[in-house]
Amino acid sequence: MWVGILAVLAVTALHGTITTDPHGAGYALLAVAVTVGAHLAFGRRTILSVGAGTAVYVVLLNAL
């Protein structure tokens, strides 16, 4: 059940990002990849993986 809720949330957030800021779409997809990678690499620690993905997205969005 939690996976479905998170999937709907992720799709909704990505759709909003893609429609409002086309440059941010690539950054958002990269952040999703970092989130999934961190989640699988660090023993499925949700807070760590979401934090890493969010940090990557914010840094990319503000730096580039």
C-alpha positions as a Markdown table, in Angstrom:
| # | Residue | x | y | z |
|---|---|---|---|---|
| 1 | Met | 0.0 | 0.0 | 0.0 |
| 2 | Trp | 2.8 | 2.4 | 0.9 |
| 3 | Val | 4.5 | 1.9 | -2.5 |
| 4 | Gly | 1.3 | 2.8 | -4.3 |
| 5 | Ile | 0.9 | 6.0 | -2.3 |
| 6 | Leu | 4.5 | 7.0 | -2.9 |
| 7 | Ala | 4.2 | 6.2 | -6.6 |
| 8 | Val | 1.2 | 8.4 | -7.0 |
| 9 | Leu | 2.9 | 11.2 | -5.1 |
| 10 | Ala | 6.1 | 10.9 | -7.2 |
| 11 | Val | 4.1 | 10.9 | -10.5 |
| 12 | Thr | 2.1 | 13.9 | -9.4 |
| 13 | Ala | 5.2 | 15.8 | -8.4 |
| 14 | Leu | 7.1 | 15.0 | -11.5 |
| 15 | His | 4.1 | 15.9 | -13.7 |
| 16 | Gly | 3.9 | 19.3 | -12.0 |
| 17 | Thr | 7.7 | 19.8 | -12.4 |
| 18 | Ile | 7.7 | 18.9 | -16.1 |
| 19 | Thr | 4.7 | 21.1 | -17.0 |
| 20 | Thr | 6.0 | 24.2 | -15.1 |
| 21 | Asp | 9.7 | 24.1 | -15.7 |
| 22 | Pro | 11.1 | 22.0 | -18.7 |
| 23 | His | 14.7 | 22.5 | -17.5 |
| 24 | Gly | 13.8 | 21.1 | -14.1 |
| 25 | Ala | 12.5 | 17.9 | -15.6 |
| 26 | Gly | 15.9 | 16.4 | -16.2 |
| 27 | Tyr | 17.0 | 17.5 | -12.7 |
| 28 | Ala | 13.9 | 15.9 | -11.2 |
| 29 | Leu | 14.5 | 12.6 | -13.1 |
| 30 | Leu | 18.2 | 12.6 | -12.0 |
| 31 | Ala | 17.1 | 13.2 | -8.4 |
| 32 | Val | 14.6 | 10.3 | -8.6 |
| 33 | Ala | 17.5 | 8.1 | -9.8 |
| 34 | Val | 19.7 | 9.2 | -6.9 |
| 35 | Thr | 16.8 | 8.6 | -4.5 |
| 36 | Val | 16.3 | 5.0 | -5.8 |
| 37 | Gly | 20.0 | 4.4 | -5.8 |
| 38 | Ala | 20.5 | 5.6 | -2.3 |
| 39 | His | 17.5 | 3.7 | -1.1 |
| 40 | Leu | 18.9 | 0.4 | -2.5 |
| 41 | Ala | 22.5 | 1.1 | -1.5 |
| 42 | Phe | 22.1 | 2.2 | 2.1 |
| 43 | Gly | 19.8 | -0.5 | 3.4 |
| 44 | Arg | 16.4 | 1.0 | 2.5 |
| 45 | Arg | 16.6 | 3.9 | 4.8 |
| 46 | Thr | 13.8 | 6.2 | 3.5 |
| 47 | Ile | 14.8 | 9.4 | 5.2 |
| 48 | Leu | 18.4 | 9.1 | 3.9 |
| 49 | Ser | 17.4 | 8.4 | 0.4 |
| 50 | Val | 14.7 | 11.1 | 0.2 |
| 51 | Gly | 17.1 | 13.6 | 1.7 |
| 52 | Ala | 19.8 | 12.7 | -0.8 |
| 53 | Gly | 17.4 | 13.0 | -3.7 |
| 54 | Thr | 16.0 | 16.3 | -2.5 |
| 55 | Ala | 19.5 | 17.7 | -1.9 |
| 56 | Val | 20.6 | 16.7 | -5.5 |
| 57 | Tyr | 17.5 | 18.3 | -6.9 |
| 58 | Val | 17.9 | 21.6 | -5.0 |
| 59 | Val | 21.6 | 21.9 | -5.8 |
| 60 | Leu | 21.1 | 21.2 | -9.5 |
| 61 | Leu | 18.2 | 23.6 | -9.7 |
| 62 | Asn | 20.0 | 26.4 | -8.0 |
| 63 | Ala | 23.5 | 25.8 | -9.4 |
| 64 | Leu | 22.6 | 25.4 | -13.0 |
